[in-house]
Amino acid sequence: MAQVIYISGGARSGKSAYAQRLAEACPGPLLYLATAGVHDGEMAERVARHQRQRGDRWSTLEEPLDLSGRLPAASAGQGAILLDCVTLWITNLLFHHGEETAPVFAAVEEFIRILPSLEAPLFLVSNEVGQGIVPENRLARLFRDLAGEVNQRLAATADEAWLVVSGLPLRLK
């Protein structure tokens, strides 16, 4: 079973850069598993900038929904995999399933079930969304609660868990 490393933090905390440094310390080819969609020019530029920063050692797999179906085969021959990010994945699932949380939790449980089949270390990047005020609308509260529960489940499953704040990583386990 490959090692699973969970890395969380707030927006622009440095969590993705930290995960990338850890993955790049692994030998062999690297896979970036992108869950974000490109829906406008600003996002397209972000994606292009990040791809340039990662360099030629990285290949990219874009998958907004079916991580469990795509990841096991994609892990073959990889030195490490960086999944960025969990919160975009669960956002995609939440909207795909009409704001119903049960199918999201089922997808997360299926994802956890396939982790032992991976052939390469997996670095999971997720946003910590529970440190602010209680959101004023139902959907934002639903998402905050969902993300918190998913993050807890993934952190508990992971071999290591890190919190990144202001670019500084703090090992949680």
C-alpha positions as CSV (number, residue, x, y, z in Angstrom):
1,M,0.0,0.0,0.0
2,A,1.3,3.4,-0.9
3,Q,1.6,6.2,1.6
4,V,-1.2,8.8,1.8
5,I,-0.2,12.3,3.0
6,Y,-3.0,14.8,3.7
7,I,-2.1,18.5,3.6
8,S,-4.6,21.2,4.5
9,G,-4.6,24.9,5.0
10,G,-6.5,28.1,4.1
11,A,-6.5,29.8,0.8
12,R,-3.1,30.9,-0.4
13,S,-1.5,29.3,2.7
14,G,1.2,27.5,0.7
15,K,-0.3,24.0,1.0
16,S,-0.1,23.2,-2.7
17,A,3.5,24.4,-2.9
18,Y,4.4,22.3,0.1
19,A,2.7,19.2,-1.3
20,Q,4.5,19.8,-4.6
21,R,7.9,19.9,-2.8
22,L,7.1,16.7,-1.0
23,A,6.0,14.9,-4.1
24,E,9.1,16.1,-6.0
25,A,11.3,14.5,-3.4
26,C,10.0,11.2,-4.6
27,P,11.9,9.5,-7.5
28,G,10.3,8.9,-10.9
29,P,7.6,10.5,-12.9
30,L,5.0,12.6,-11.1
31,L,1.2,12.9,-11.7
32,Y,-0.8,16.0,-10.9
33,L,-4.5,15.0,-10.5
34,A,-6.5,18.2,-11.1
35,T,-10.1,18.4,-9.9
36,A,-10.7,22.0,-11.1
37,G,-12.5,22.9,-14.3
38,V,-11.4,25.7,-16.6
39,H,-14.5,27.9,-17.2
40,D,-12.9,31.3,-17.9
41,G,-9.8,33.0,-19.1
42,E,-8.4,33.8,-15.6
43,M,-8.6,30.1,-14.6
44,A,-7.0,29.1,-17.9
45,E,-4.1,31.4,-17.1
46,R,-3.8,30.0,-13.6
47,V,-3.7,26.4,-14.9
48,A,-1.1,27.3,-17.5
49,R,1.1,29.1,-14.9
50,H,0.9,26.2,-12.5
51,Q,1.8,23.7,-15.3
52,R,4.9,25.8,-16.1
53,Q,5.9,25.9,-12.5
54,R,5.6,22.1,-12.2
55,G,7.9,21.5,-15.1
56,D,8.4,18.5,-17.5
57,R,8.6,15.8,-14.8
58,W,4.9,16.2,-14.2
59,S,2.0,14.9,-16.2
60,T,-1.6,16.0,-15.6
61,L,-4.8,14.1,-15.3
62,E,-8.0,16.2,-15.2
63,E,-10.8,14.5,-13.4
64,P,-13.5,16.5,-11.6
65,L,-15.7,13.6,-10.4
66,D,-14.6,10.0,-10.7
67,L,-11.3,9.8,-8.7
68,S,-12.0,6.2,-7.6
69,G,-12.5,5.1,-11.2
70,R,-9.5,6.8,-12.7
71,L,-6.8,6.9,-9.9
72,P,-5.8,3.2,-9.5
73,A,-4.8,2.8,-13.2
74,A,-3.3,6.3,-13.3
75,S,-1.0,5.5,-10.4
76,A,0.8,2.7,-12.2
77,G,4.4,3.7,-12.9
78,Q,4.2,7.0,-11.0
79,G,6.8,8.1,-8.4
80,A,4.1,10.2,-6.7
81,I,0.6,11.6,-7.2
82,L,-0.6,15.1,-6.1
83,L,-4.3,15.5,-5.9
84,D,-5.2,19.2,-5.9
85,C,-7.7,19.7,-4.5
86,V,-10.2,17.7,-2.4
87,T,-12.5,20.6,-1.7
88,L,-12.9,21.3,-5.4
89,W,-13.7,17.6,-5.9
90,I,-16.4,17.6,-3.3
91,T,-17.8,20.9,-4.7
92,N,-18.0,19.2,-8.1
93,L,-19.7,16.2,-6.5
94,L,-22.1,18.3,-4.5
95,F,-23.4,20.2,-7.5
96,H,-23.4,17.1,-9.7
97,H,-25.7,15.4,-7.2
98,G,-28.1,18.4,-6.8
99,E,-26.7,19.5,-3.4
100,E,-27.3,16.1,-1.9
101,T,-24.5,15.0,0.5
102,A,-25.2,11.3,0.7
103,P,-23.7,10.6,-2.8
104,V,-20.7,12.8,-1.9
105,F,-20.0,10.8,1.3
106,A,-20.4,7.6,-0.7
107,A,-17.8,8.8,-3.3
108,V,-15.4,9.7,-0.5
109,E,-15.8,6.3,1.1
110,E,-15.2,4.6,-2.3
111,F,-12.1,6.8,-2.7
112,I,-10.8,5.7,0.7
113,R,-11.5,2.1,-0.2
114,I,-9.3,2.3,-3.3
115,L,-6.3,3.9,-1.5
116,P,-4.7,0.5,-0.7
117,S,-4.6,-0.3,-4.4
118,L,-2.4,2.7,-5.3
119,E,1.1,2.0,-6.5
120,A,2.5,5.5,-5.7
121,P,2.4,7.9,-2.7
122,L,-0.6,10.1,-2.8
123,F,-0.5,13.8,-1.6
124,L,-4.0,15.1,-0.9
125,V,-4.4,18.8,-0.8
126,S,-7.6,20.2,0.8
127,N,-8.8,23.6,2.1
128,E,-9.5,24.2,5.7
129,V,-12.8,26.0,5.6
130,G,-14.0,25.8,9.2
131,Q,-11.9,28.6,10.8
132,G,-14.2,31.5,9.8
133,I,-17.6,32.7,10.9
134,V,-20.7,30.6,10.3
135,P,-21.8,31.4,6.7
136,E,-25.1,33.2,6.3
137,N,-26.6,31.0,3.6
138,R,-27.7,27.4,3.6
139,L,-25.5,26.3,0.7
140,A,-22.4,27.8,2.2
141,R,-23.1,26.1,5.6
142,L,-23.8,22.8,3.9
143,F,-20.5,23.0,2.0
144,R,-18.5,24.1,5.1
145,D,-20.0,21.2,7.1
146,L,-19.4,18.7,4.3
147,A,-15.8,19.8,3.7
148,G,-15.1,19.6,7.4
149,E,-16.4,16.0,7.7
150,V,-14.6,14.9,4.5
151,N,-11.4,16.5,5.7
152,Q,-11.7,14.7,9.1
153,R,-12.2,11.4,7.4
154,L,-9.3,11.8,5.0
155,A,-6.9,13.1,7.7
156,A,-7.9,10.1,9.9
157,T,-7.2,7.7,7.0
158,A,-3.9,9.3,6.0
159,D,-0.5,8.1,7.1
160,E,0.6,11.7,7.7
161,A,-1.4,14.9,8.1
162,W,-0.1,18.5,7.8
163,L,-1.5,22.0,8.3
164,V,0.1,24.8,6.4
165,V,-0.3,28.4,7.6
166,S,1.5,31.3,6.1
167,G,3.7,28.9,4.2
168,L,4.8,27.1,7.3
169,P,3.9,23.4,7.6
170,L,2.9,21.9,11.0
171,R,2.8,18.2,11.3
172,L,-0.5,17.0,12.9
173,K,0.3,13.3,12.7
